[in-house]
Amino acid sequence: MPSLVLLATFFLFLAGAAAVESPDVSAPARDSSLEGLLRNLEVLNANPDGPQQLLELVNRNRTKTEWPLDAPEVQHFESKIRPVLLESCFKCHGGDKTSANLRMDTREALLKGGDRGPAINLDNPSESLLLQAIHYGNDDFRMPPKEKLPEAAIKEFEIWLKAGAPWPSHSPDTEGLQEKSKTHWAFQPVEKVDPPSDESGWSGNEIDRFIHAEWEKRGLEPVEEADKRVLARRLYYDLIGLPPTPREMEEYLADDSPEAYSKLVDRLLDSPHYGERWGRHWMDVVRYADTAGDSADYPVPELRYYRDYIIDSFNRDKPYNQFVREQIAGDLLAKAGPKQEYAEKVIATGFIAVSRRFGTIPYQTMHEVLEDSIQTMGRTFLGLTLKCARCHDHKFDPITTEDYYGLYGIFASTQYPYAGSETSISKDNYREHFVPLNPSKKTQKEIEEYNHRVEELRSVLKYLQEESPLKGEVDKYEGQVESLKKAIELAEGKEDFDGEPLKEFLEAAKKNRDETREKYRGMVREKEQKLREIGFPGIPGDVEAAYAVVDGPDPSDAHVQKKGEPGNQGDLAPRNVPAVLRLSDTFDIPEGSSGRLQLADWLASEKNPLTARVMVNRIWQHHFGKGIVQSPSNFGVMGDAPTHPELLDWLARKFVESGWSIKAMHRLIVNSKTYRLSSGFNEANEAIDPKNDFLWHTDRRRLDGESIRDTMLAASGLLDRSRGGPHPFPPMKDWGYTQHAPFQETYPSTHRSVYLMVPRFQRHPYLGLFDGPDPNRSTGKRPESTVPLQALFFMNNDFVHELCDGFGKRIVESRDADRDRVEFAYRTAFSRPPTQEEVELTQAYVTGYQAKLAEEGVSEGDRPIQAWGSLARVLFSSNEFLYLD
């Protein structure tokens, strides 16, 4: 690479300058076993006196076999480890299910292990088979088989194992814990609180008075206010996710009026880019994706309508209670509302429709889909982890199994759309139960006929699968494998923790499988004529439809599923909301209705103790980098306690009183003096509040992946600021995706990142690297990693090179003199002018780079753009570009 030494020297200069100006927050956080566990224990309020005590604790835990329920190590296990085991491991390695003879639902079982030996090694934790499996370090066994755990979750397992794999010594007294947890702060009514007085006169608004009161209690002093330029850059990114242009920044700095800041706030809130920024935050929480998530990950082109609905709702400042109601029951509200709003309200139920599908025949695993709907609804609107009550009463929160199946009945009484799979009946039109957006009587009749014939065809398939002579072939295998499904999965390349016994069985049974396959083919040929007789009409081509939900044909209560197994039914659970949160003694669902409208009304009620609290906390989080409750999607007993509980309740009441206006909350927060503090350092404050929980300064934050990409596009002049349109999916007739050849595409785009196509199976390579959300689960707070691959991405990625060349070209074309070009580059990348030292160093770098290019024979006309493009790569890689003060 030309002038690599000069490039490295200049990069080191920038990095050094950034380190002098502020702490090097981009450096990877030290995460040795002691410090990592100490950090987690501190979060759980254990606060050990020092590393030595913790070392003793770790050594003691390696020989320890019993831990009380209130031990901090157990709290870490219950909050960080058990939820992952429940979600990703117990289905195959829990209870009666012991794939590879391995159980993972007790500590003793993990120590005993399975066919490969002990799953955990307390003498040498890093050698544990469990860690090898979740790290995907061994191609022979990778767990979970379908998708690697997030790096943050893997770190927690490392911490847990190094601490001795703490596990509660006995099962919690669930009933006793649930009774006690009913008094938990989050389940109590929102209090009416008056802001405390501030005799110092420092406070600018009511928020400041709450913050200042906590400073006084702890002896904290605020740092100075951020300067006008820094504050403007912060405000731009927080509200629209883009930096100010040099012209916008200079116009703002030139406005000396007292209203300059508030006018800027209003202008940004009125920008169409505001909805793109805050819509993306919401898409994290609702696990937005453009594919279904089944074994072939079928595309859903219509999901972009739901994305656009979200963006439009934020731009229009739709009252949050209405926003909630529409996403749960928009189709039902549409029937009673104005015709021109029908499509919008139907599309809103994409929140439910986007629930992940599973397996090769998704409608046969609807219990998994419903679990995803219930869990996401709970985390999004209530800040509760409801799925924990699927198999048993919640261990810590007052949510019973009956509560779970009360909600289950509501969603099970809802008709979900079906995007298709490799087993779809028709290869001309994979879709079922999409909701038409122009509901004429003729269209409704056509759709009903379509769905009726789909059900007829489905009954034929059911016969083939359950009633035909093939059933006897399946019966032969009983007792040899836990299920034919598991055997088929292994035959098709999916791996269990240790799949050798099943693979051996399948090899031995190869002849029988061939015979069965021939019989199956014969049955299919016999049915082909019947399928042709029934016919298969697609949804009429002129009907615009949404991936949305409506009430099902036969709404009813659901039975409790013992141990979460659909085939093991218990008592009937009347459709209702969790008992601890009920606002009245009755939950009246009209005959023939699912109950979603009643659920929506309950969620959106001003009396619901969680809905307003959870949302104002999310708004706060995205302005300060952390919420008042730092576990934004878990307000339960195992979540974090609020740092400022009175402020949280005051904000929740203010939110409701404002008409549930999200933009009113923005104005209140960003106009506070607390928000406008600098990121300056105070040694005395650091000693008292090292984590800045009480906001004595602004935490320096790294830009999220979307803002980094969008800013590079803007700097290069290549950003398309218009709304993104349809994704370029192939024609439906060409799909034919299977679990062995699933949909795996990413599409280049110069639109803002919110418009990128989001697949579920193969995450977008850029967003996966820069901590984008996992579209398979609700993401309330993104992790923040600093890894070498990120730096290599800036150095080697073709798209980054294209953007750097574009920025270099803009720099060259913007000005004639090199000094002026340096000025333009810094004002564009950093929103500030360069210092004299930076001007001189940059000019020397560009001159030297061009000289090196000349030696290598690069034409004179190409040298300036390449040299300034090289500078762009350095600027894009610097802390000042990537971080927000």
N, C-alpha and C positions, 0 to 999 in steps of 0.2 A: 504493500500500500504506500503510495507516495507520501513522503514527509511524515512517516509514522512517529518519529521522535518529536517533531514539532507538535503534532496532534496530541501526543501523550503529555508533553510539557504543558500545553495550553489547558488540557483537561485537568491536570493536576493543579494548575494555578486556580482554576475555577473552584475545584473541590476544596482547595485550601482556603480560598477566600470565603467560601460558604461556611467552612468550619470555624473561621475566626468570628464571623458575624453571629453565629448561633450554634448550639450543640449539633453534632452530626447525627441527626435523627434518621438518616437513611441507612446507617450502619446496622447490620443484623443484630437484634437483641440477643444478649448472651442467654443461653438456655441450657446450662448444665443441669443435671438431674436435681441438684440441691436447690439452685436458684429457681428452676422451673416449678418445683413443688412448693417452694416457699411463696412464690408469686400466687399460686392457686390457693394456698392455705390462707394467705392474707386476704384474698378476695372473699374467702369464706369466714372472715373475721377471726381466724385462729391467732394471727399475730404472734408467732413464736419469737422469742427474744433474739435469736441469732442463728447463723448457719450451723454452729456447733451443736446446738440443741436439735436442729433439724437432722443433722448427720446421725446423732444418737437415735432419733426417731426412726430414720430409715433402716439403720442396722437392727433396731429392735423389731421393726415390722417384718423383716425377712424370716424371723423365727416365730413370729406371732401368729396365732390362729383365730383369735377372737377380737372384735372391735365393737364397742358400743355404738348404738345408732347415732348418737350425737357427736361422735368423734369427727374431727375435721377431715380425716382421711376418708371416712365413709361418706361424708357430704360430697367430697370430690368425686368419689366413685359414683354416687347416685346422680350427680348433676352432669358428669362428663363421660362416664364409662357405661353405666347400665343402659341409658337411652340408646346408645349405639348398638350394644349387644341386642337389645330388644328389637331394634329396627332391622339390623343387618345379619344377625347370627342365629337367634333362637328358633327361627322357622325351620332350620335344618339341623340345628344342634341344641335343641332344648326340649325338655319333657320327654315324651316318648319318641321323639325324632332324634336319631343318633347317627347321622350320616358319618361314614368312616369310623363308627364306634366312638365318636367324640361328642360329649356333652359340654356345653359352655355355660350352663345356667347355675353352676355353683363353683366356688373356688376349688373345692376338692376334685371336682370333675376335670377342671383345667389342669391341675397338678397331675392327675392320673393320665389324662390325655386319651388318645385314640390309637389307631393303627400305626401311626408314625411315631408315637411316643408322647411324652408330656407336652402339653401345649404351651406351658409357661415354665421358665427356668429362673428361679429366684436367686440362684448363686451367680448366674451370668445372664441378666435380663435381656441384654441385646441379642443373645443367641436363641431367644424364645421362638418356637415355631409360629406362635401367634403373630409376633412382630414380622417375621419373614413373610407370612401370608399377607398381612395388610400392607406391607411395603411393596408388594409385588416383586420381591427380590428373587423369587424362585418360579420359573415357568411351569413347574409341575403342579403347583397349587397356589392359587391367588384368591384371596378372600377380601370382600365379597366377590363372587365370580363375575358379576355383571358390570361392576363399576367400582373403582378404587375409592376408598374413603378420602375425605378432604385432608390435606396435610395437617390442619389444626387438630383434627380428631386423632390422627396418628401420633402427634406430639403428646396428646393427653394420655394415650395408651403407654407411651414410653415412660412418662412421668409416673403413671400408676404402677407399672411393673418395677421400676427402679425403687419405688417406695415400698415394695413388698406385696403388691397386689392386694391391698386392703379390701375386705368384703365384710358386710355386716354379719355379726356372729349369729343372728337369728332374724327371721323375717319380721318386718315391722308390724306392730299392732295397728293394722290399717284402720280399723274402726276407731281406735283411740286417737290416732294421728289425724284422721279426718275430722273428728269432733274438735280437736284442738285447732286444726287449720282453718276452721270456719271463722275464727277470730282474726285471721290474717288480714293485714291492712287493705289489700287489694279487693277483698270481698265486702268491705264496709262502704256505706254511702259516701259520696264525695262531700267533704266537709266545706262549709262556708267559712272562709278564712279572710281576715282583714290583713293587709300588708303591714308589717311592723314599721314603726317610726324610724327615721334616720336623722338623728340630731346633728350629724356631721355635715349634712347638706350635700353629700356626694351624689346621692342617687338621682338618676334622671327620670325613671318611671318606677312603677310598682315592682317590676321584676328586680330592679336594682336594690330595692329595699329588702327583699327576701335574701338576696345574695349577700348584701352588706351585713345583715344581722348575723349570718353564719361566720363571716370574717371576724366580727367583733368577739364572738364566742371563742374563737381559736387564735386570736392575736395575729391575724393575717392582714396584709396591706396590699391594695391593688397596685399593679404596675401602671405605667402611663398609657394614655390612649394611643392607639395606632395612628400613624400619620395618614394624611388624606389619601395618598396614593396607594398605600398598602390596604387601607380599608376598602377602597373602590375595587381593587382586584379581588379581595375576599368576597365582597358583595356580589360581583359579577359571577364568580364561580358558584357561590352558594345558591343564587337564584336562577341562573340560566345555564350554568355549566360551561361557559365560554369566557375568555378574557376580554377586557375592553380593547378596542382598536386603539392605536396611538392617537387618533383624532378624538375618539370618545373620551379617552383619559385626559387629554389636554383641555377639552371643553369643560369637563367636570372640574378640573383644577382651577380653571379660570373663573369659575362661578363662585364669588365670594359671599353670596347671599346666605343668610341663616337657613334658608330652605333648600340649599343645594343638595344636601344629603337625602332629605326626605323626597325631593323631586326625583333623585336617581332611583331610590327604592321604588317609587310608583312606576317609573318608566320601565324598570326591569320586570316588575310584576305584570305589566301590561304587554310585555314582549311575548310573541308566540313561542319563543325558545324556553320560556318559563315552564310551560306544560311539558315540553320534552325533557327538561331536567327533572322535574318532580314526578312526572309520569314514570321515568325510569326507576326512581326510588320505589314507587308503588309496584312496579313490575317485578322487582326483587322479591317483595313480600308475597305476591300472589303467584310466584314461580311461573312467570310467563314463558312460553315457548311457542315456536311455530310448527312443532311436530307433536305427535300423539304420545310417544313414549312406549308403545308396544314393542314386541320383539324385533320388528322391522322398522320402527320409528317413522311411521307414515306421516308425510307432510299434511299440514292443515292450512291451505292458503288463506282461508277465511279468518284465521285468528288475528290477522292484521286489523280487522275491524274492531276487535276488542282493544288492541293496542291504541288505535286512534281514539276510541271512546275514552280511554284513560287520559290521554294527552289533552283532549278537548275538555274533559271535566275539570282538570286542573286549571286550564287557561280561562275557563268561564267561572272559576271559583264556585263550582257547584257545591251547595251545602253538603257537608260531609255526611249528615244523617241520610240525605237523599241518595248520595253516592253509595252508601252502604246498602240501603234498601233495594236499589236497582240491581246491584251485583248479586244479591241473594234471590230476588223475586221480580226482576224487571219484566219478565214475560207476563206475570200476573198484573203488575201495575200498568202495563201497556194496554191491556184490555179495557181498563177503566179510564185511560188518559186520552189526550188528543191524538188523532190519527197521525199527525206529522211527527210525533215523538215515539211512535210505535217501534220503528226499527232501532232507534237508539237504546231503548229500554230492553229490548230483546237481546241486542248485542252485549249489553252489560252483564248478562248471565254467563258470558264467557269466563267469568271468575270461577264458576262451578264446572263448566264444560272443559276447561283447560286441565282439569285433574288428570293426572297421568294414567294412561292405560298400561296394562301389563300382559305379557305372554303372547302367544300366537293367535289366541281366540279371546280378545279382550273382554267380550261380554260375558265370558265364563269366569272371569276373575273380578267381577264387579265389587266384591267385598273389599278388594284391595283399592279399587278406585274410590269407593265410598270412604274408606279410611283416610285416603289422601284429602278428600273434600272436607271431612270433619276436622282433621288435623290442621289444614291450612286455614279454614274458617276460624278455628280457635286461636291460632297463633296470630292471624292477621288482625282480627277485630277485638279479641279478648286478651291477647297475650297469655294464652294458656295452652299447655300441651295435652290435648284431649285424648290422643291415640293411646296414651299409657293405660287408659281404662278399657281398652278393647278386650283384653284377656282377663283382667282382674281389676278390682277397685284401684284407683290411683294411689300410689304409695305415699304421696305427700300432700296432694291437693284434695279438697273435698269433692272429688268427681268419682261417682260410682260407675260400675259396669252398666247398671240400669240407665244412668244418665247418658252414657255413650250410645247405647242402643235406642234410647229415646230420640237422639239426634239422627242415628243411623236410619230409623224408620222414615224420617223426613226426607233424607237424601235418596233412600231406596224407593220412595214414592215419586221420584223425579225421573223423567226420561232423558238420558244422556245421549248426545250424538256419538256416532261411531265413524271414525275417519277411514277405517279399512285396515286390513292386515293381509298377510300372505294367504290366509284361509278365506278371504272374502269370496262371496258367492259369485259375483260378477266381476269381470276384469275390465268392463267398460265404465262402470261407475261404482266405486268402492264405498260410497258414503251411505249412511243410514241416519235418519232422525235429525238431519240438519233442519233448522227452523227457517221457513221462508220469511223474507222481509217485506213482501207485498202480498199480504194475506187476503186475496180475493177468495170468494167462495169456490170458484173453479180450481184455483191453485190448491186450496185446502183439500178438496176432494181428490185431486191428483196425488197429493202427498199421502193422504190416508190410504189410497189404493196401493201406492208404492210400498208403504210400510207394512200393509197387510200381506202383500206378496212376499216381502222379505221374511215375514214370520212363517209363511208356508214353506219357503225354502229352508228356513232354519229347522223346521220340524223334520224335513227330509234328512238334513245333516245329523240331527239328533238320533234318528233311526240308524243311520250308518255307524254312529259312534257308540250307541248304547243298546240297540235292540237287534242288530243284525247278527248273523252267525259269527261275525268277528269277535263278539263278546266272549265266546268260548275260548278263543285264542288268547285273549287277554287274561282270562281266568287261570290259564296254565302257569302264568308267571307269578301268581300270588305266593307270598312267602319267600320268594327268591330276591326280590327287590322291594323297596318300600313303596314304590309306585311305578307304573309304566311310564308316566310322565318323566320321572327322574331318570329312568333308563334311557329314554329317547333323548333327553337333554344331553346326557353324557355321550351318547352315540354321535350326537351332532357337534361335539367339540366343547360343550360347556363342562367345566370342571368343578368337582366337589373338593372339600378339604383334602380328602384322599380318595380318589375315584377308582383305584386299582381293582378292588373286588367286583365292582359293577362292570368295569370294562371286560374283566375276565368272563363274567357271566354272559355279557352280550356277545362275545366272541364264540362262546360255546353254543349260544342259542341262534347263531347266524342262519342256520338252515330254516329253523322255524320262522324267523323273521322274514326270510325270502318267501316262504309259503304264504305267510300272512299278507305280505305286500301284494302278491298275485291275486289273492282272494279279494283284497280291498279294491284293486284295480277293476276286477270283474264287477264288483258291486257298483262302482262308480259308472261303469259303462252301461249297466242295466238302468241306472237312474237318469242317464243323460236325456233320454227321451222324455221322461217326466219333467225334468227341468225345462226342456224346450216347450212342453205343453203349458206349463205354468207361466212361462215367460218372465222376463225381468226388465220392467221399465225403469229407466233411470229417473232421477229428479229432472223434470223438464228443464231444458237448457236455458230457457229465458227467465228462470226463477232465480233471483238472487237470494242466497240463503246464508245463515249465520251458524257458526259453531256455538250453539247456545242450548239451553235446556227449557223444557216445559214440564208440566205435571204429567206423570205417567198415567196409563189407562186404569190402573187399579190401586190407588193409594191405600196403604194400610200400615198398621203398626208392625214392628219387627220383633222377632224372638231374640233374646240374648243368645249369643253364640259362646258356648262354654269353651274356655281356653282360646277364644277367638277363632274357632274352627266352624265354618259355615254348616258342616254336616252334623254338628253336635249341638242341637238346639235346646235351649232352656225355656224359661218363662217368657211370656209376652211382655214387652216393654212399651208402654204407651208413649206415643210421640210427645216429646216435651223438651224443654231446655233444662240444663243442670239445676238440681234442686236448690243448691246454695245461692244461685243467682236469680231465682224466680221472683218476679215482681208482683205476682198475684197467685191465688190458690188455683186458678183455672188457666188452661191453655187450650182454648176452644178452636178446634179445626173443623171447618165446615165439611159436610159429607162430600166425598169425591175430590177433596183437596189434599195436597201433599203436606201442608203445614209450613211451606217456605215463606209465605207472606207473613204468617204469625212470627216465624223466626226472625224475619227481617225487621218487623216492627219492634220486637224485643231488643234486638241488637242496637237499633237506632234510637231507642228510648233515652231521654235525658236522665232517667232514673237508673239506667244500667250503670253500675259502678265502674265498669272497665272501659267501655267504648271510647269515651272522651279522653280518659287518662292515657290510654294506649296511643291514641293518635297525636295528642299534643306532645307526648314523649318522643314520638317518631320525628315530628317537626323539629323539636329541640335538638335531637340527636344529629340531624343533618346540618344544623348551624354551628354546633359546638364540637362535633366529632364523637360525642357520647351522650346518651340520654340521662335525664335525671334518674331514671331506672336504667342501668347500664346493660341489662338483659332485655332488649326492647320487645322481644316476642315471648318472654316468660315473666309474667308478673306473679307467678305462683310462689309457693313456699321456698322452692329451690332457686328461684330467681334472685336477682340483686335487690336489696332494699333501696328505696329512693334516697338520694343524698339530701334532697330538699322536699320532704313530703308535703309541707304546707304550700310551697310554691306549685307543686304538681297539681294539687287540688284547686288552687286559685286559678291556674291556667285552664284546667278542665272546665270549671264553671264559666270562666270568661269566654271560652270557646263556644259553649252552648249559648250563652247570652248574646254572642255576636251573630247568631244564626248559623252556627257551625261553619264559620268562614275560615278557610285555611289561609287565605291571603291576609286576613285581619291578624292571625297569629304571627305570620311573617313580620308584618309591620311592627307589632308589639315587641317581638324579640330583637329584630335588627336595629330598632331605634333605642334599645337599652344601652346604657354605658358599659354594661358587662360584655355585651357582644363586641363593642368597639375597642376593648382593651388590646394592647399589643401582645406579642409573644415573648416579651422581655423576661429576663431572669431576675429572681430575688432569692438570695441564698437563705435568708431567714424563713421565707415562705416555703422554700423547698424542703427545709428540715421539718416543718410542721405538716405540710400537705404535699408529699412528693409526687403523688399521682394527679394533683390538681383537680381533685374531686370537687373542690369548692370554688373553682374558677377564678383564682386570683390573677391569672393571665390567660391568654388564648393559646391553646395547644396547637403546635405546628402540625399540619396534616398533609399527607401525600394526596395528590389528586387521584381520583378513581380512574380506572382504566379508560372509561369512555371520555372523560374530560381530557386526558392526555392525548388520546387519538384525535379527538375533535379539535384540540388546540393546534396540533401539528398540521392537520388539514387546513385550518384557518390560516396559519402562518404561511403555508405553502401556496395559498390562493386557490386551492383545489376543493375547498369545502362547498358542497351543494347544500345551501341552507333551506331549500324547499322541503316540503313534506315527502317522506318516502312513500313509494307506491307498492304495487304487488311485487312479491319476490319472483324471480324467474324460474319457478319450478318447471320440470318437464311436463308435457301433456299427460293427463291422468292415464290414458291408455298405455303409456310407456312405463308405468311405475313398476309393478311386479316385484316390489321389494320383499326380501325374506330375512329371517334372523341371521342367515349366513351372508347375505348381501343387503344389509339395511341401507336406508337412506343416509348418506354421509356426504353432504355437500356444504360448502360455505361459498357465499357469493360476494365478489368484490363490490365495493360501494364507496362513493365519496359523500354520501349523506351522513348526517350525524349518527353516532353509534346506536342510539335508541332504535334506529330503523334497520339495523343489521338483522338478518335472518338468524333466529335462535334455535338450533337443533338441540335435542335432549341427549342423544347418545354421544355424539362427537362435538364437544364444546368448541366454540370458536377459538382457534389457537391463540389469538391475541388476548381475548378476554379471559381465557383459562390461565394464561401466564400472569396477567395483571389483576388477579383476584376478582374477576367478574363473578356474578352470582351463579350458583348451581341451579339450572332450571328444573331440576327434579325435586327440589324441596324449597320451602319458604325460607328466604334469607332475610332476617331482620337486621343483621349487622355483618358486613363483609369482613373477612380476615384481611390482614395487611402483611404481605410477605415481602422480603427483600432477598432475592436469590440471584446468583450469577447469570442465570439465563436471561434475566431482564436486561442486564447490561449488554449481553451478547446480542439480544434482539435489536437494540438500538444500533449496534455496530454492523450487523449482517443482514437484517431483514430487507427484502426487496421493496416492500411497501414503504418502509422507513426511508430507504434510499431515494425512492421516487418523491417522497414528501420533502426530503432534504434538498434534492435537486430543484424542486419547485420553489422552495424558500430561497435557495441560492439565486435562482433566476429572478425572483421578485426583488431581492436585495440589489442585484446588479441593475435591473431596469428602473428601480425607484430613484436612484441618485447617480451622479457622475463621479463625485469625489469619494475616495475610500473612507475618509473620516465621516462623511454623511451616511455612507452605507453602514458603517458600524453603528451609528446613531439609530438608523432605521431598524437594524437587526435587534438591538437591545430593547428598543421600545416595543417592538412587536413580540419578542419572546418573553421579556421580563416585565413589561409595562413600566419601564423606567429608563432614563438615559444612562449611558455608560460613564464610568469615572474616567479621568484622564489616563490613568494607568491602564485601564481596560482598552481604551482607544489605541494607545501605543502598542500594547501587546498584540491586539487583534490585527492591527495593520501589519505588524512585523510577521505575524503568522501567515496571513493571506499572501503577502509578498513572497515569503519563503516557499510557500506551497506552490505558487505559480511558477517560481523558478525551477522547482523540482519537476513540475509537469513539463516545462519547456525542455529540460534535460531528457525526459522520457519521450519526447517527440509529439506531445499533445499539441494540437493546433492552437494558435493564438486566440482564436475566437471562442474555443471551448474552455480555456483555462480559467477565466473569471468565474463562470458558473460552477465549475467543479471545485474551485477553491472556496468560494462562499458557501457552496453546498456542504463541503467538509466542515466549515465553521458551524453551519446549521446543525449538523449531527452532534457537535460538541455542546451547543447550547441546549438542544433537546435532551441531552443526557445529564445535564447539571441539576443539582439539588434545587436551585432557585426556580428552574422551570417546572420541576416535578412536585414541588411542595408549596403549600399555601400558608402564609404567615397570618 
